[in-house]
Amino acid sequence: MINIQKFLKSVPFAWEGIITLFKSENNAKIHLLAVVVVVISGFLIGFSEAEWLAIILTMSGVLALEAVNTAIEALVDLASPAFHPLAKKAKDVAAGAVLLFVFGALVVAGIILWNHFSYIISSIL
Ligand SMILES: Nc1ncnc2c1ncn2[C@@H]1O[C@H](COP(=O)(O)OP(=O)(O)OP(=O)(O)O)[C@@H](O)[C@H]1O
């Protein structure tokens, strides 16, 4: 049986997690700034519907992975405050997951921006 009340009760906690992420994590602030810049560029350049879909999916993916990485960091710090090779592995691999997705997001944004700028340049020349 689906419990809607339980779901609705969990939403404020999830929102609290999002606020904590952007208040405490420097990388999350940088990613949020990048999202704001891309969204403003999108309105100025005039992204197509398909481009917005790709951008929204990749940007939300980066932010969501950053949130998972922050949660893993907190758990590792709780479980292993002292140095441990497995703690290092967990933190480094979680950070690597964010980096992998950021590379993908940069390629997506690069292709979209290149298409628009090459069109603008070719229409000027
Ligand atoms: N308990 C630990 N045991 C082993 N290595 C650790 C441990 N804590 C951190 N490290 C290593 O140091 C690196 C940096 O960790 P640190 O905690 O300073 O920053 P972070 O976890 O990346 O998070 P933050 O965003 O808060 O800076 C990790 O990626 C990992 O390689």
The ligand as an SDF file (V2000), in Angstrom:
LIG
                    3D

 31 33  0  0  0  0  0  0  0  0999 V2000
   39.3620    9.2740    6.7270 N   0  0  0  0  0  0  0  0  0  0  0  0
   40.0960    9.3280    5.6260 C   0  0  0  0  0  0  0  0  0  0  0  0
   40.8980    8.2730    5.3190 N   0  0  0  0  0  0  0  0  0  0  0  0
   41.6560    8.2940    4.1990 C   0  0  0  0  0  0  0  0  0  0  0  0
   41.7020    9.3010    3.3250 N   0  0  0  0  0  0  0  0  0  0  0  0
   40.9310   10.3700    3.5650 C   0  0  0  0  0  0  0  0  0  0  0  0
   40.0810   10.4470    4.7270 C   0  0  0  0  0  0  0  0  0  0  0  0
   39.4300   11.6340    4.6930 N   0  0  0  0  0  0  0  0  0  0  0  0
   39.8210   12.2490    3.5760 C   0  0  0  0  0  0  0  0  0  0  0  0
   40.7230   11.5210    2.8910 N   0  0  0  0  0  0  0  0  0  0  0  0
   41.3920   11.8680    1.6250 C   0  0  0  0  0  0  0  0  0  0  0  0
   41.5110   13.2840    1.5050 O   0  0  0  0  0  0  0  0  0  0  0  0
   40.7570   13.7470    0.3850 C   0  0  0  0  0  0  0  0  0  0  0  0
   40.1180   15.0530    0.7390 C   0  0  0  0  0  0  0  0  0  0  0  0
   39.2240   14.8060    1.7960 O   0  0  0  0  0  0  0  0  0  0  0  0
   38.5380   15.9890    2.6010 P   0  0  0  0  0  0  0  0  0  0  0  0
   37.7150   15.3930    3.6850 O   0  0  0  0  0  0  0  0  0  0  0  0
   39.5550   17.0000    2.9660 O   0  0  0  0  0  0  0  0  0  0  0  0
   37.6590   16.6820    1.5600 O   0  0  0  0  0  0  0  0  0  0  0  0
   36.4250   16.0570    0.8700 P   0  0  0  0  0  0  0  0  0  0  0  0
   36.0530   14.7900    1.5460 O   0  0  0  0  0  0  0  0  0  0  0  0
   36.7460   15.9590   -0.5920 O   0  0  0  0  0  0  0  0  0  0  0  0
   35.2620   17.0630    1.1580 O   0  0  0  0  0  0  0  0  0  0  0  0
   35.1070   18.6230    1.2310 P   0  0  0  0  0  0  0  0  0  0  0  0
   34.1910   18.9600    0.0880 O   0  0  0  0  0  0  0  0  0  0  0  0
   34.4490   18.8050    2.5530 O   0  0  0  0  0  0  0  0  0  0  0  0
   36.4370   19.2800    1.1200 O   0  0  0  0  0  0  0  0  0  0  0  0
   39.7700   12.6130    0.0580 C   0  0  0  0  0  0  0  0  0  0  0  0
   39.3660   12.6310   -1.2950 O   0  0  0  0  0  0  0  0  0  0  0  0
   40.5890   11.3890    0.4100 C   0  0  0  0  0  0  0  0  0  0  0  0
   41.5100   11.0770   -0.6260 O   0  0  0  0  0  0  0  0  0  0  0  0
  1  2  1  0
  2  3  1  0
  2  7  2  0
  3  4  2  0
  4  5  1  0
  5  6  2  0
  6  7  1  0
  6 10  1  0
  7  8  1  0
  8  9  2  0
  9 10  1  0
 10 11  1  0
 11 12  1  0
 11 30  1  0
 12 13  1  0
 13 14  1  0
 13 28  1  0
 14 15  1  0
 15 16  1  0
 16 17  2  0
 16 18  1  0
 16 19  1  0
 19 20  1  0
 20 21  2  0
 20 22  1  0
 20 23  1  0
 23 24  1  0
 24 25  2  0
 24 26  1  0
 24 27  1  0
 28 29  1  0
 28 30  1  0
 30 31  1  0
M  END
$$$$
